């Protein structure tokens, strides 16, 4: 049974929250596939970039969830 506050946006926010790891992984894989400069980075540098990607995805998802009515 749907809750009264269960709007399309709140459902999307919950789905995004569950998917932050997969979104970060997909973004990093896309950079690896599309950007030669990313492939040329050392493992440590790729790790740092991946951490920034994770923080960005997490920040966006938290913002989106907080803005949900």
N, CA, C and O atoms as a GROMACS GRO file, in nm:
protein
  276
    1UNK      N    1   0.084  -0.118   0.000
    1UNK     CA    2   0.000   0.000   0.000
    1UNK      C    3   0.088   0.125   0.000
    1UNK      O    4   0.184   0.133   0.077
    2UNK      N    5   0.057   0.218  -0.084
    2UNK     CA    6   0.136   0.339  -0.098
    2UNK      C    7   0.112   0.433   0.020
    2UNK      O    8  -0.001   0.448   0.068
    3UNK      N    9   0.221   0.495   0.066
    3UNK     CA   10   0.208   0.595   0.172
    3UNK      C   11   0.165   0.727   0.110
    3UNK      O   12   0.185   0.750  -0.010
    4UNK      N   13   0.104   0.813   0.191
    4UNK     CA   14   0.053   0.940   0.138
    4UNK      C   15   0.166   1.026   0.081
    4UNK      O   16   0.144   1.100  -0.015
    5UNK      N   17   0.288   1.017   0.139
    5UNK     CA   18   0.400   1.097   0.088
    5UNK      C   19   0.479   1.023  -0.020
    5UNK      O   20   0.584   1.070  -0.062
    6UNK      N   21   0.428   0.910  -0.065
    6UNK     CA   22   0.496   0.829  -0.164
    6UNK      C   23   0.468   0.883  -0.305
    6UNK      O   24   0.381   0.832  -0.376
    7UNK      N   25   0.543   0.986  -0.342
    7UNK     CA   26   0.526   1.050  -0.473
    7UNK      C   27   0.627   0.990  -0.571
    7UNK      O   28   0.719   0.919  -0.530
    8UNK      N   29   0.610   1.017  -0.698
    8UNK     CA   30   0.711   0.970  -0.793
    8UNK      C   31   0.852   1.018  -0.757
    8UNK      O   32   0.949   0.945  -0.773
    9UNK      N   33   0.863   1.141  -0.708
    9UNK     CA   34   0.996   1.193  -0.671
    9UNK      C   35   1.054   1.119  -0.551
    9UNK      O   36   1.172   1.087  -0.550
   10UNK      N   37   0.974   1.091  -0.449
   10UNK     CA   38   1.028   1.019  -0.333
   10UNK      C   39   1.065   0.876  -0.370
   10UNK      O   40   1.163   0.822  -0.318
   11UNK      N   41   0.988   0.813  -0.458
   11UNK     CA   42   1.025   0.678  -0.505
   11UNK      C   43   1.156   0.684  -0.584
   11UNK      O   44   1.241   0.596  -0.568
   12UNK      N   45   1.171   0.786  -0.668
   12UNK     CA   46   1.295   0.802  -0.744
   12UNK      C   47   1.412   0.827  -0.649
   12UNK      O   48   1.521   0.772  -0.670
   13UNK      N   49   1.391   0.907  -0.547
   13UNK     CA   50   1.498   0.936  -0.450
   13UNK      C   51   1.542   0.809  -0.378
   13UNK      O   52   1.662   0.786  -0.360
   14UNK      N   53   1.447   0.725  -0.338
   14UNK     CA   54   1.483   0.599  -0.272
   14UNK      C   55   1.561   0.509  -0.367
   14UNK      O   56   1.658   0.445  -0.327
   15UNK      N   57   1.519   0.504  -0.491
   15UNK     CA   58   1.589   0.422  -0.590
   15UNK      C   59   1.731   0.474  -0.613
   15UNK      O   60   1.826   0.396  -0.621
   16UNK      N   61   1.746   0.605  -0.623
   16UNK     CA   62   1.879   0.664  -0.639
   16UNK      C   63   1.968   0.633  -0.519
   16UNK      O   64   2.086   0.600  -0.535
   17UNK      N   65   1.912   0.644  -0.399
   17UNK     CA   66   1.990   0.615  -0.279
   17UNK      C   67   2.042   0.471  -0.279
   17UNK      O   68   2.154   0.445  -0.236
   18UNK      N   69   1.961   0.379  -0.328
   18UNK     CA   70   2.003   0.238  -0.337
   18UNK      C   71   2.106   0.216  -0.447
   18UNK      O   72   2.177   0.116  -0.446
   19UNK      N   73   2.115   0.309  -0.540
   19UNK     CA   74   2.196   0.288  -0.660
   19UNK      C   75   2.325   0.370  -0.664
   19UNK      O   76   2.391   0.373  -0.768
   20UNK      N   77   2.362   0.436  -0.556
   20UNK     CA   78   2.479   0.524  -0.562
   20UNK      C   79   2.606   0.448  -0.602
   20UNK      O   80   2.686   0.500  -0.680
   21UNK      N   81   2.625   0.329  -0.551
   21UNK     CA   82   2.744   0.251  -0.587
   21UNK      C   83   2.746   0.217  -0.735
   21UNK      O   84   2.849   0.232  -0.801
   22UNK      N   85   2.634   0.172  -0.786
   22UNK     CA   86   2.627   0.136  -0.928
   22UNK      C   87   2.643   0.259  -1.017
   22UNK      O   88   2.708   0.250  -1.122
   23UNK      N   89   2.586   0.372  -0.977
   23UNK     CA   90   2.602   0.495  -1.055
   23UNK      C   91   2.748   0.540  -1.059
   23UNK      O   92   2.799   0.580  -1.164
   24UNK      N   93   2.815   0.532  -0.945
   24UNK     CA   94   2.957   0.570  -0.938
   24UNK      C   95   3.042   0.477  -1.024
   24UNK      O   96   3.131   0.522  -1.096
   25UNK      N   97   3.015   0.349  -1.015
   25UNK     CA   98   3.089   0.250  -1.095
   25UNK      C   99   3.068   0.275  -1.244
   25UNK      O  100   3.163   0.269  -1.322
   26UNK      N  101   2.944   0.301  -1.283
   26UNK     CA  102   2.914   0.327  -1.423
   26UNK      C  103   2.983   0.454  -1.473
   26UNK      O  104   3.034   0.456  -1.585
   27UNK      N  105   2.984   0.558  -1.392
   27UNK     CA  106   3.049   0.682  -1.431
   27UNK      C  107   3.200   0.662  -1.449
   27UNK      O  108   3.258   0.712  -1.545
   28UNK      N  109   3.261   0.588  -1.358
   28UNK     CA  110   3.405   0.561  -1.368
   28UNK      C  111   3.435   0.475  -1.491
   28UNK      O  112   3.533   0.500  -1.561
   29UNK      N  113   3.353   0.376  -1.516
   29UNK     CA  114   3.372   0.290  -1.634
   29UNK      C  115   3.357   0.372  -1.763
   29UNK      O  116   3.431   0.350  -1.859
   30UNK      N  117   3.264   0.465  -1.763
   30UNK     CA  118   3.244   0.550  -1.881
   30UNK      C  119   3.365   0.639  -1.904
   30UNK      O  120   3.407   0.658  -2.018
   31UNK      N  121   3.422   0.694  -1.796
   31UNK     CA  122   3.543   0.775  -1.812
   31UNK      C  123   3.656   0.690  -1.867
   31UNK      O  124   3.731   0.735  -1.954
   32UNK      N  125   3.669   0.568  -1.817
   32UNK     CA  126   3.773   0.478  -1.865
   32UNK      C  127   3.756   0.448  -2.014
   32UNK      O  128   3.854   0.438  -2.087
   33UNK      N  129   3.632   0.433  -2.058
   33UNK     CA  130   3.605   0.401  -2.198
   33UNK      C  131   3.620   0.522  -2.289
   33UNK      O  132   3.662   0.508  -2.404
   34UNK      N  133   3.585   0.640  -2.241
   34UNK     CA  134   3.577   0.758  -2.329
   34UNK      C  135   3.694   0.855  -2.322
   34UNK      O  136   3.715   0.934  -2.414
   35UNK      N  137   3.771   0.850  -2.215
   35UNK     CA  138   3.875   0.951  -2.196
   35UNK      C  139   4.013   0.888  -2.184
   35UNK      O  140   4.044   0.827  -2.081
   36UNK      N  141   4.096   0.900  -2.287
   36UNK     CA  142   4.230   0.844  -2.281
   36UNK      C  143   4.311   0.896  -2.162
   36UNK      O  144   4.392   0.823  -2.105
   37UNK      N  145   4.290   1.022  -2.124
   37UNK     CA  146   4.366   1.078  -2.012
   37UNK      C  147   4.339   1.001  -1.883
   37UNK      O  148   4.428   0.987  -1.799
   38UNK      N  149   4.217   0.950  -1.868
   38UNK     CA  150   4.183   0.876  -1.747
   38UNK      C  151   4.260   0.743  -1.744
   38UNK      O  152   4.311   0.703  -1.639
   39UNK      N  153   4.268   0.677  -1.858
   39UNK     CA  154   4.341   0.550  -1.865
   39UNK      C  155   4.490   0.568  -1.840
   39UNK      O  156   4.557   0.476  -1.793
   40UNK      N  157   4.541   0.686  -1.871
   40UNK     CA  158   4.683   0.714  -1.853
   40UNK      C  159   4.721   0.747  -1.709
   40UNK      O  160   4.839   0.753  -1.676
   41UNK      N  161   4.623   0.768  -1.624
   41UNK     CA  162   4.652   0.799  -1.484
   41UNK      C  163   4.707   0.676  -1.413
   41UNK      O  164   4.680   0.563  -1.453
   42UNK      N  165   4.783   0.701  -1.308
   42UNK     CA  166   4.830   0.590  -1.224
   42UNK      C  167   4.711   0.533  -1.147
   42UNK      O  168   4.605   0.596  -1.140
   43UNK      N  169   4.728   0.417  -1.091
   43UNK     CA  170   4.621   0.355  -1.012
   43UNK      C  171   4.580   0.446  -0.896
   43UNK      O  172   4.461   0.458  -0.866
   44UNK      N  173   4.677   0.508  -0.833
   44UNK     CA  174   4.646   0.598  -0.722
   44UNK      C  175   4.564   0.718  -0.770
   44UNK      O  176   4.468   0.759  -0.704
   45UNK      N  177   4.603   0.775  -0.883
   45UNK     CA  178   4.530   0.890  -0.936
   45UNK      C  179   4.388   0.851  -0.979
   45UNK      O  180   4.294   0.927  -0.955
   46UNK      N  181   4.372   0.734  -1.041
   46UNK     CA  182   4.237   0.687  -1.077
   46UNK      C  183   4.153   0.667  -0.951
   46UNK      O  184   4.033   0.695  -0.950
   47UNK      N  185   4.217   0.618  -0.847
   47UNK     CA  186   4.145   0.599  -0.721
   47UNK      C  187   4.094   0.732  -0.666
   47UNK      O  188   3.980   0.741  -0.620
   48UNK      N  189   4.177   0.836  -0.672
   48UNK     CA  190   4.135   0.968  -0.626
   48UNK      C  191   4.020   1.022  -0.709
   48UNK      O  192   3.923   1.076  -0.655
   49UNK      N  193   4.030   1.007  -0.841
   49UNK     CA  194   3.921   1.053  -0.927
   49UNK      C  195   3.793   0.976  -0.896
   49UNK      O  196   3.685   1.035  -0.891
   50UNK      N  197   3.804   0.846  -0.874
   50UNK     CA  198   3.688   0.764  -0.840
   50UNK      C  199   3.624   0.809  -0.709
   50UNK      O  200   3.502   0.809  -0.696
   51UNK      N  201   3.706   0.848  -0.613
   51UNK     CA  202   3.652   0.897  -0.486
   51UNK      C  203   3.575   1.028  -0.507
   51UNK      O  204   3.472   1.050  -0.445
   52UNK      N  205   3.625   1.113  -0.595
   52UNK     CA  206   3.557   1.238  -0.626
   52UNK      C  207   3.424   1.210  -0.695
   52UNK      O  208   3.323   1.273  -0.666
   53UNK      N  209   3.425   1.113  -0.787
   53UNK     CA  210   3.300   1.073  -0.855
   53UNK      C  211   3.199   1.024  -0.751
   53UNK      O  212   3.083   1.064  -0.754
   54UNK      N  213   3.242   0.937  -0.661
   54UNK     CA  214   3.152   0.884  -0.558
   54UNK      C  215   3.095   0.995  -0.473
   54UNK      O  216   2.975   0.994  -0.443
   55UNK      N  217   3.178   1.090  -0.434
   55UNK     CA  218   3.131   1.202  -0.352
   55UNK      C  219   3.030   1.287  -0.430
   55UNK      O  220   2.931   1.333  -0.374
   56UNK      N  221   3.056   1.308  -0.557
   56UNK     CA  222   2.964   1.386  -0.639
   56UNK      C  223   2.830   1.318  -0.656
   56UNK      O  224   2.725   1.382  -0.644
   57UNK      N  225   2.832   1.189  -0.683
   57UNK     CA  226   2.707   1.112  -0.698
   57UNK      C  227   2.631   1.113  -0.566
   57UNK      O  228   2.511   1.140  -0.564
   58UNK      N  229   2.701   1.085  -0.458
   58UNK     CA  230   2.636   1.083  -0.326
   58UNK      C  231   2.578   1.219  -0.292
   58UNK      O  232   2.467   1.228  -0.240
   59UNK      N  233   2.653   1.327  -0.321
   59UNK     CA  234   2.603   1.461  -0.293
   59UNK      C  235   2.478   1.494  -0.373
   59UNK      O  236   2.383   1.551  -0.320
   60UNK      N  237   2.478   1.458  -0.501
   60UNK     CA  238   2.360   1.482  -0.583
   60UNK      C  239   2.241   1.406  -0.530
   60UNK      O  240   2.132   1.462  -0.517
   61UNK      N  241   2.260   1.278  -0.499
   61UNK     CA  242   2.149   1.195  -0.452
   61UNK      C  243   2.096   1.248  -0.319
   61UNK      O  244   1.974   1.252  -0.299
   62UNK      N  245   2.184   1.288  -0.229
   62UNK     CA  246   2.139   1.344  -0.101
   62UNK      C  247   2.061   1.474  -0.123
   62UNK      O  248   1.959   1.497  -0.058
   63UNK      N  249   2.110   1.558  -0.213
   63UNK     CA  250   2.038   1.682  -0.245
   63UNK      C  251   1.900   1.650  -0.302
   63UNK      O  252   1.801   1.709  -0.261
   64UNK      N  253   1.895   1.558  -0.397
   64UNK     CA  254   1.768   1.522  -0.461
   64UNK      C  255   1.670   1.466  -0.357
   64UNK      O  256   1.552   1.501  -0.357
   65UNK      N  257   1.720   1.379  -0.270
   65UNK     CA  258   1.633   1.318  -0.168
   65UNK      C  259   1.583   1.424  -0.069
   65UNK      O  260   1.466   1.420  -0.029
   66UNK      N  261   1.668   1.517  -0.031
   66UNK     CA  262   1.629   1.620   0.066
   66UNK      C  263   1.526   1.716   0.005
   66UNK      O  264   1.444   1.773   0.077
   67UNK      N  265   1.530   1.734  -0.124
   67UNK     CA  266   1.438   1.825  -0.191
   67UNK      C  267   1.302   1.760  -0.218
   67UNK      O  268   1.209   1.826  -0.263
   68UNK      N  269   1.293   1.630  -0.190
   68UNK     CA  270   1.166   1.560  -0.215
   68UNK      C  271   1.060   1.607  -0.118
   68UNK      O  272   1.084   1.620   0.002
   69UNK      N  273   0.941   1.634  -0.171
   69UNK     CA  274   0.831   1.678  -0.082
   69UNK      C  275   0.782   1.567   0.008
   69UNK      O  276   0.691   1.587   0.088
   0.00000   0.00000   0.00000
